[in-house]
Amino acid sequence: MEKDNQSPEADHDHDNDPHLLNEHFITHANQPRHMGTLPNANGYAKGVGVCGDAIEVYLSITDRKIADITHAPLGCSYTVACGSAMSHLVYGRTLEEALRLTPEDVAKELDGLPEDHMHCAVLAINTLGEAIDVFYQKVWGGTKQATEDMRII
């Protein structure tokens, strides 16, 4: 009997996946929006998914809005597409609006995701939430002045 040397990813047939033929998915995967790093980010987080893929999210927040966002994914095309869709959906939104975004919203932006890749949307959303949390921690910082500054933002 010949040993099968296929990777765990081989369980999912990427060549015949209808999601990979979807125009919205292809655009986000092949021409991702807001990809890169943001040197002066005031919110940042790196998340690692259950599959080992990772995504970094950089935020520039001004007046409680996401003035700029970038993402740096390391993983499959689903992770890239989910990072792109997430960043597209939250760009220019308030922090409260961004925190209401769900993995299902990301999947909808991509015209759907296969169930075995919904974890990529979860990774993008969770990492966004962590980056926003880092921003709040910096602003509040445990000092009275930082708390007063937060009220002004």
N, C-alpha and C positions, 0 to 999 in steps of 0.2 A: 504494500500500500504506500502510495506517495504522500509525503507529508505536505500539508497545506501551509505555506509560508505567508498567507495573507495577513494584513494588519487588521486590528479590531474595526477600523473604519470600513473594511471590506464588507461588513454586514449590511451596510447601507450602499445601495447601488447608485453612486453619484452619476454614472453615465446615462441612466434612464430616469433620473429624478425629475418629475415635471416642474418642481420648484426652481430648478436650475435653468429652465427654459422660460421662466416668467420674466417679462420685461423689467418690472420693478426690481426684482431680485438681482437680475443681471446688472442693471445700472448701479445699484448699491454695492455689489460685489466687485465689479470691474472698474468703476469710477467712484470710489467712496468719497462721500462728502466729509469735510472737516477732519481729514486724516492728518496726523502729525503730532507735534508737541507744541506746547505753549509756554515759552520761557518764563513769563511773568504771571503764571497761573496763581490764583488765590484759592483754588480748590483743586485737589488732585487725589486720585486713588488708583490703585492697581488691583484688579480682581483676577483670580484664577478659577476657572470653571472645573466642573467635575470631570471633564474630558481632558483637562490639562491645558486647554487653550487659555490665553490671558488677554486682557485688555486694560489699557491705561486710559484714564479720562482726565483731561485738563480743563479747568473752567476759569474764565475771567468773569467775575460777577460785579456788576455795578448797579446801584439803585435797586437791589433785590431782583435783578434780571440777569439772565445768562447773556452777557454781552458778546462772549466768544466761547467756543467749545471746540476741542479737538480730541481725537481718540487715536490710540496707537495699538491696533490689535496684533496678536501673535497667535495665529491658528488658521483654521479652515475658512473657506469662503463664507460659511454661515456666520462665523464670528465677525468677519470683516463687514458683511452686509448688515448684521444686527447693530454693530457699532455705528455704521453710517446712518442707518435709519433712526436710531436713538438720537444721534447728534442733530440730525435734520429736524426731528420732531420737537426738540427742546430749545433750539437756537432762538434767542430773542424772547423766550418765555420767562415768566416770573419763577422764582424758586418753588413757590407753592404749586404752580401748574406743572413744573418739571417733576416734582415729587409724586404727583398723581398719575404719572405715566406708568403703564403696566407692560409686562412682556407681550401681552395680547395686542397692545397698541403697536408695538414694534412689528409683530407678525402681520398685523393688518397693513402697515405701511409697505411691507414686502409682498403683499397679496398672498399671505399664508406662509407657514413653515411646517415641515414635517414634524410630527410629535417628537421624534428622536433628536431633533435639533432645537427644540424650544428652550433648552438649557442655555443656548447662545444668547437668546433674547433676555433670559433671566440674568445672565452674566452682565450684559450691557446695562440693564436697568439697575441691578444691585450696585454696580461700580459707580454709576451716576449718583445714586443715593449716598454712597460713601464719600464721593468727592464733595457733594453738597454739605455733608456732615463735617468734613474737614474744614470747609469754609466757615461754617458756624462756630466750630471750636476755635478757629483763629480769631474770629470777631469777638466772641464772648470771652475767650481766654481766661476766664476766672477773675477778671479785674472789673471794678466798677466803671472805669472809663470805657473799656471795650463794650460793656453792656449798654452804656449810654450811646456809644457810637452805633450800635446795632439798631437802636430805635430810629436813627436818622437815615439809615441806608434805604 
